Amino acid sequence: MTTATHPPTHLGPHPGAHPGPHPPTSPAAGRGGRLGRALTDAWTMTRRGLAHWARQPAQLVVGLIFPVMVLLMFAYFLGGGMTVPGGGDYKEYLVPGMLALTMAFGLESTMIAVTQDLNKGVIDRFRSMPIAPSAVLVGRSALDMLQSALGLLVLLGTGLAMGWRWHGGLADASAAVGLLLLLRFAMLWLGIHLAMVAGRPELVQAVQVLIWPVGFLSNVFAAPESMPGWLGAIADWNPMSATATAVRELFGSPGQNGGSWPAAHARLLAVCWPLALLAVFFPLAVGRYKGLSR
């Protein structure tokens, strides 16, 4: 009987293969992969907020309508006796100011949302999940900026319906919208920090009460020249006044020329104030978020 023989089977690596672990991934590829995962996780957090809008649209609608109600109230009921420096229609003066005020006061919705997530344990659950640490804050900021962009569209549409018009070019109008969104982005991180410091809804409400006078101590509704000297100086240096004046300049609205240094350099301050707020409160908010589990 003939016995069949078989060639030996190689159970180890191929003779021509290099033994040992796979070559390490390059640092650039690793960073790219982490960035991609972080962006994917942030988009997941943003979609969570969009789903919340779909389930409870009333909260979004109220947030969009309230600035419109304030605009209409001052334009047709409380603004009849208001005078615009240099002359002009008060509604033309008011609309850019309300745009700036709405962006600044957007921090209220940020504070409420962050506080609710903190008290319901949502953020703790997210932190225990295998997601990028930055995803929660990036998703929150993206959602709030989207809501603010919608608010701008609604308020601009209301202003156009009232007879307000911008008198510059498209580039100037785009720059005005950019300054408004820059202010909102800075106030967003202020709101995140304040919410995590306050922690409880009742403390957030107390902070909101303190924020409202800041809005009225500006040139949103009245020119600083019409105020007492010390009050006018406070209004001139208010970050909202800088953005409101710069937006009036870019839209070609009346009441943009003031005799003070802040009024003469409104565009510069409309950039510097938000950047200063970001430089302070962005690292504070991120540090506070990282320290939640300590």
C-alpha positions in Angstrom: 0.0 0.0 0.0 1.3 3.4 -0.9 1.2 6.0 1.9 0.3 9.5 0.7 2.5 12.2 2.0 1.5 15.9 2.4 3.8 18.8 2.5 4.2 20.4 6.0 1.7 23.0 6.8 3.0 26.4 8.0 1.1 27.4 11.1 3.2 30.4 11.7 3.7 33.5 9.7 4.6 33.3 6.1 8.3 33.1 5.6 8.4 36.3 3.7 6.2 38.2 6.2 7.6 40.4 8.9 6.9 39.0 12.3 5.7 41.2 15.2 3.0 43.8 15.6 1.6 46.0 12.8 3.4 49.2 12.1 2.1 52.0 14.3 -0.4 54.4 12.8 1.1 57.8 12.0 0.3 60.6 14.4 -1.5 62.6 11.7 -3.8 59.7 10.9 -4.5 59.2 14.6 -5.4 62.8 15.0 -7.6 62.7 11.9 -9.4 59.7 13.3 -10.0 61.3 16.7 -11.2 64.5 15.0 -13.6 62.5 12.8 -15.0 60.6 15.8 -15.4 63.8 17.8 -17.3 65.5 15.0 -19.5 62.5 14.6 -20.3 62.5 18.3 -20.9 66.2 18.3 -23.4 65.8 15.4 -25.1 63.1 17.4 -25.5 65.5 20.3 -26.8 68.1 17.9 -29.4 65.7 16.5 -30.5 65.0 20.0 -31.4 68.6 20.4 -33.1 68.7 17.0 -35.2 65.7 18.1 -36.2 67.6 21.2 -37.3 70.5 19.1 -39.5 68.1 17.1 -41.0 66.6 20.2 -41.6 70.0 22.0 -41.8 72.7 19.3 -43.5 75.1 21.7 -40.3 75.9 23.5 -38.6 76.8 20.2 -41.5 78.8 18.9 -41.7 80.9 22.1 -38.0 81.6 21.9 -38.4 82.8 18.4 -41.6 84.9 19.0 -40.6 86.7 22.2 -38.0 89.0 20.6 -40.6 89.8 17.9 -43.1 90.8 20.6 -40.5 93.1 22.2 -39.7 94.7 18.9 -43.3 95.3 18.0 -44.0 96.7 21.5 -41.2 99.3 21.4 -41.8 100.1 17.7 -45.5 100.8 18.0 -46.3 101.4 21.7 -43.3 102.6 23.7 -41.2 104.2 21.1 -43.5 106.9 20.0 -41.6 109.6 22.0 -38.1 108.3 21.1 -35.8 110.6 19.1 -33.0 109.3 16.9 -29.7 111.3 17.0 -29.4 113.1 13.6 -33.0 112.3 12.7 -34.6 109.3 11.1 -37.2 106.7 11.7 -37.1 105.1 15.1 -38.0 101.7 13.7 -34.9 101.9 11.5 -32.9 102.6 14.7 -34.6 100.0 16.7 -34.3 96.9 14.5 -30.5 96.6 14.5 -30.5 97.2 18.3 -33.0 94.4 18.8 -30.9 92.1 16.7 -27.9 92.7 19.0 -30.1 92.3 22.1 -31.6 89.0 20.9 -28.1 87.6 20.3 -26.9 88.6 23.8 -30.0 87.4 25.6 -29.7 84.1 23.8 -27.5 83.0 26.7 -30.8 82.5 28.7 -31.8 79.5 26.6 -28.3 78.1 26.8 -28.4 78.4 30.6 -31.8 76.7 30.9 -30.8 73.8 28.6 -27.5 73.1 30.3 -29.1 73.4 33.8 -31.8 70.9 32.8 -29.3 68.4 31.5 -27.3 68.8 34.7 -30.2 68.2 37.1 -31.6 65.3 35.1 -28.2 63.5 35.1 -28.0 63.7 31.3 -24.5 65.1 31.2 -23.3 62.5 33.7 -24.7 59.7 31.5 -23.0 61.2 28.4 -19.7 61.4 30.3 -19.9 57.7 31.1 -20.4 56.8 27.5 -17.6 56.1 25.0 -17.9 59.5 23.2 -15.5 62.3 22.7 -15.3 64.5 25.8 -15.9 67.6 23.6 -19.0 66.3 21.9 -21.5 67.5 24.6 -20.3 71.1 24.6 -19.7 71.3 20.8 -23.2 69.8 20.2 -24.8 72.3 22.6 -23.1 75.2 21.0 -24.0 74.1 17.4 -27.6 73.7 18.4 -27.8 77.1 20.1 -26.1 78.8 17.1 -28.6 77.2 14.8 -31.5 78.5 17.0 -29.9 82.0 17.0 -29.6 81.9 13.2 -33.3 81.1 13.0 -34.1 83.9 15.4 -32.1 86.3 13.3 -34.1 85.3 10.2 -37.4 85.7 12.0 -36.5 89.1 13.4 -35.1 90.4 10.1 -38.3 89.3 8.4 -40.3 91.1 11.0 -38.2 94.2 10.5 -38.7 94.1 6.7 -42.5 93.7 7.2 -42.4 96.8 9.5 -40.7 98.9 6.7 -37.1 98.6 7.9 -34.5 98.3 5.1 -30.8 98.0 4.9 -29.1 100.6 2.7 -25.7 99.0 2.1 -24.5 96.2 -0.1 -24.7 92.5 0.5 -21.2 92.4 1.8 -22.0 94.9 4.5 -25.2 93.0 5.4 -23.2 89.8 5.7 -20.6 91.4 7.9 -23.4 92.7 10.2 -24.8 89.2 10.5 -21.3 87.9 11.2 -20.9 90.4 14.1 -24.2 89.4 15.5 -23.4 85.7 15.4 -19.9 86.4 16.9 -21.6 88.1 19.9 -24.0 85.2 20.3 -21.1 82.7 20.2 -19.3 84.6 23.0 -22.5 84.9 25.1 -23.1 81.1 24.5 -19.9 80.2 26.4 -20.7 82.7 29.1 -24.1 81.0 29.5 -22.6 77.5 29.7 -20.2 78.6 32.4 -22.9 80.4 34.4 -25.2 77.4 34.2 -22.6 75.0 35.5 -21.7 77.4 38.3 -25.3 78.0 39.3 -26.3 74.3 38.9 -30.0 74.8 39.9 -32.9 76.3 37.9 -33.8 78.8 40.6 -30.3 80.2 40.6 -30.4 80.5 36.8 -33.6 82.5 37.2 -31.8 84.9 39.6 -29.0 85.3 37.0 -31.5 86.1 34.3 -33.0 88.8 36.5 -29.6 90.4 36.7 -29.0 90.2 33.0 -32.0 92.1 31.8 -30.8 95.5 33.2 -27.6 95.1 31.2 -29.6 95.0 28.0 -31.4 98.2 28.9 -28.2 100.0 29.9 -27.2 100.1 26.2 -28.1 102.0 23.1 -30.5 99.3 21.9 -33.6 101.4 22.7 -32.3 104.9 23.2 -29.2 106.8 22.3 -26.6 107.4 25.2 -26.7 111.1 24.4 -30.3 111.2 25.7 -29.2 109.7 29.1 -27.5 111.3 32.1 -23.8 111.6 31.7 -22.7 108.7 33.9 -25.5 106.4 32.5 -24.6 107.3 29.0 -21.0 106.4 29.6 -22.1 102.9 30.9 -24.3 102.5 27.8 -21.5 103.6 25.5 -19.1 100.9 26.8 -21.7 98.1 26.9 -20.7 95.3 24.5 -24.3 95.2 23.1 -24.0 98.9 22.3 -20.8 98.2 20.3 -22.5 95.5 18.2 -25.7 97.5 17.8 -23.8 100.6 16.6 -21.6 98.5 14.2 -24.7 96.8 12.8 -26.4 100.1 12.3 -23.3 101.4 10.4 -23.2 98.3 8.2 -27.0 98.3 7.5 -26.9 102.1 6.9 -29.5 102.7 9.7 -29.8 106.1 11.4 -28.4 106.9 14.9 -25.0 105.4 14.2 -22.9 108.5 14.8 -22.0 109.4 18.4 -19.5 111.7 19.9 -17.8 109.2 22.2 -14.8 107.0 21.5 -16.7 103.7 21.7 -19.3 105.0 19.2 -16.5 106.1 16.8 -14.8 102.7 17.0 -17.9 100.5 17.2 -16.8 98.0 14.6 -13.5 97.4 16.4 -15.2 97.0 19.7 -17.9 94.7 18.2 -15.0 92.3 17.4 -12.9 92.9 20.5 -15.6 92.6 23.1 -16.8 89.1 22.0 -13.2 87.9 21.6 -12.4 89.1 25.1 -15.5 87.3 26.5 -14.4 84.1 24.6 -10.9 84.3 26.0 -12.2 84.4 29.5 -15.3 82.2 29.5 -14.4 79.5 27.0 -11.6 78.0 29.1 -13.6 78.5 32.2 -16.6 76.6 30.8 -14.4 73.8 29.5 -12.6 73.5 32.8 -15.8 73.5 34.7 -17.2 70.8 32.5 -14.1 68.6 32.9 -14.3 69.0 36.7 -17.9 67.9 37.0 -17.0 64.3 37.9 -14.2 65.2 40.3 
